[in-house]
Amino acid sequence: LGIPFIVLGRTGSGLLATTLAVVFATIGPLIYRFLQKKAESVLLTQQRHYQKILLQAALGMVTEHNLNKLSKLIVYILRKTINLNFSAIFINDKKNNSYKLGAIQSRDNPDNQDINISEEHPFIFYLKKNREPFFFEEMPIYIKNSFDLPFKPRIIIPALAGSELLAFVLLGEKSNTQPYTEEDMNVFKILSRQAALAIQNCVFFEESKDAQQRMFSAEKLASIGGMADGLAHQIKNRLNQFSMASGELKFEIEAFIAKHDKLMSDDSELGKTFGYLKKIAVSIIENVK
């Protein structure tokens, strides 16, 4: 806008200077907006690049059917793509009525931390009420004070299916100290929905696998039970045959001894032999019983 005054001083033409002032005043804001968009495009190229990667990763989550691998995949992609100080995910543990640390990616915290948050914790109720990604500072003070973790999150992303909170993701600060933008939050919303769907798939496959295993075990036990019944039946048949045969043998020996009493008295060796045979027959009967 200083150019018209220079023209006015050199040419003395007020009309020309006024015309230039009007033209520059008109196109100046347009040029400014154009340059601003170009600058933002250059500055946000990296951010849009990782947002695109996150969207592609979110769509691919549903192909993973192992919950443990899915948890590690989510935190790894988030931390490496956005270049975060840390990222962590807590999964609903229905057996213990809590949310257990499923996986964490961080420079300062080991990957095998055992951290649980009870379902009765105020933070969990707040997540179920506020279903979309939000900043940690947005929570009420009493909830922030009760949030006892070895790391302080910057962004919290809940993953819900209906009214059920399946998991939630905690994101730290960006390593390059850049702020989270509105576009980031929109990407996190999509990521939240896809993560919830992927977790549901994992839970379904694991429950189906457990159910199949239980059915297989039940069928195996039933098969073993049927085989045991068959074996028991066959063994009883054989034992019954042994019992009948040894009983008949005992009666035959007793009948022979009674009928040939004189012969047994005259031949002591023969008497001992028949007495021993009778003893064996009695022993068989007792063992069969």
Residue pairs with C-beta under 8 A, 6 or more apart in sequence:
1 21
1 24
1 25
1 28
3 20
3 24
4 17
4 18
4 20
4 21
4 24
5 17
7 13
7 16
7 17
7 20
8 14
8 16
8 17
11 17
44 181
47 178
47 181
47 183
47 184
48 183
50 81
50 82
50 83
51 183
51 184
51 187
53 77
53 81
54 77
54 78
54 81
54 82
54 187
54 191
55 187
55 190
55 191
57 77
57 81
57 191
58 190
58 191
58 194
58 195
59 194
61 70
61 73
61 74
61 194
61 195
61 197
61 198
62 194
62 197
62 198
62 201
64 70
64 73
64 198
64 202
65 201
65 202
65 205
66 202
67 91
67 102
67 199
67 202
67 203
67 206
68 102
68 103
70 198
70 199
70 202
71 89
71 91
71 102
71 103
71 167
72 102
72 103
74 87
74 89
74 103
74 169
74 195
75 87
75 88
75 89
75 103
75 104
75 105
75 169
76 87
76 103
76 105
78 84
78 87
78 105
78 169
78 171
79 86
79 87
79 105
79 106
80 105
82 171
82 174
83 174
83 175
83 176
84 105
84 171
84 172
84 173
84 174
84 175
85 106
85 107
85 108
85 172
85 173
85 174
85 175
86 104
86 105
86 106
86 107
86 108
86 109
86 151
86 170
86 171
86 172
87 104
87 105
87 106
87 169
87 170
87 171
87 172
88 101
88 103
88 104
88 105
88 106
88 151
88 153
88 169
88 170
89 101
89 102
89 103
89 104
89 167
89 168
89 169
89 170
90 99
90 100
90 101
90 102
90 115
90 117
90 167
90 168
90 169
90 170
91 99
91 100
91 102
91 166
91 167
91 199
92 99
92 164
92 165
92 166
92 167
93 99
93 100
93 116
96 116
97 118
97 119
97 120
98 116
98 117
98 118
98 119
99 116
99 117
99 119
99 124
99 165
99 167
99 168
100 114
100 115
100 116
101 113
101 114
101 115
101 116
102 167
103 111
104 111
104 113
105 111
106 151
106 172
108 151
109 150
109 151
113 150
115 149
115 150
117 123
117 124
118 124
121 146
122 142
122 143
122 146
123 139
123 143
123 146
123 147
124 165
126 139
126 140
126 143
127 156
127 158
127 165
127 168
128 158
128 160
128 163
128 165
130 158
131 158
131 160
132 158
132 185
132 189
132 192
133 155
133 156
133 157
133 158
133 185
133 188
133 189
133 192
134 155
134 156
135 154
135 155
135 156
135 180
136 144
136 152
136 153
136 154
136 155
136 156
137 144
139 147
149 170
151 170
151 172
152 172
153 170
153 171
153 172
154 171
154 172
154 173
154 180
155 170
155 171
155 180
155 188
156 168
156 169
156 170
156 171
157 168
157 169
157 170
157 171
157 188
157 191
157 192
157 195
158 165
158 167
158 168
158 192
159 165
159 166
159 167
159 168
159 169
159 192
159 193
159 195
159 196
159 199
160 166
160 192
160 196
161 196
161 197
161 199
161 200
166 196
166 199
166 200
166 203
167 195
167 196
167 199
169 191
169 192
169 195
174 180
239 288
242 284
242 288
243 284
243 285
243 288
243 289
246 281
246 282
246 284
246 285
246 288
247 281
247 285
249 277
249 281
250 278
250 281
250 282
250 285
253 274
253 277
253 278
253 281
254 278
256 274
257 264
257 271
257 274
257 278
263 270
264 270
264 271
264 274
265 271
